[in-house]
Amino acid sequence: MSGTRLSKVEASRIRSAVDRLPATTRPTWAVVVEIAKETTGRDFTRQALCDHKSIESSYKKRVDAFREARRTGRCKKGDDVESPADRKNRLIKEENDMLRKTIAEYDRRWNAIFAHLHLKGIDVRSLPTSLPPIGREGRQ
C-alpha cells in the first residue's frame, strides 16, 4: 500500500488537533483515529498512529489532563459517558416519540375514513353491525 504512510506534516497536524482537545473530553484512541481521518481524509489504525512519538506523547498529555480535570472536579467521572439508566431513558423516550407519531398517523387515517363515510351517508355506529343476509331463495 504505497502512499498510505503518515507524513511528518500530517502527524504534526494530528498532534495539534489532539492538543486542542478540551481537558474535560475523555481522550481515547478512537477519538485520535477519528481526528486523523478528519485531518488527512484517510483511515489509520491506532497502531500506525502510535508509531509516531509526537502523536503518542500528545495523547498521553491529554490523558493526564483529563485525569487531572477529573481529580480536581472540573469534570466528574462519567460526564462524557452516558450511564446505562440515562441510555435506557433516552431509548424509551425515542420509542415513545415514535409510537406517538404512529398513533397520530393512524388518527389522521381514521379521520379521513370517517370523513369519507360521512360523505357517503354511512353512519359510523352501523359499521360494527352484521350485514343483512343475502337473499338466495329465488335462485336455483
Buried (B, 14 or more C-beta within 10 A) or exposed (E): EEEEEBEEEBBBBBBEBBBEBEBBBBBBBEBBBEBBEEBBEEEBEBEBBBBBEBBBEBBEBBEEBBBEBBEEEBBEEEEBEEEEEEEEEEEEEEEEEEEEEEEEEEEEEEEEEEEEBEEEEEEEEEEEEEEEEEEEEEEE
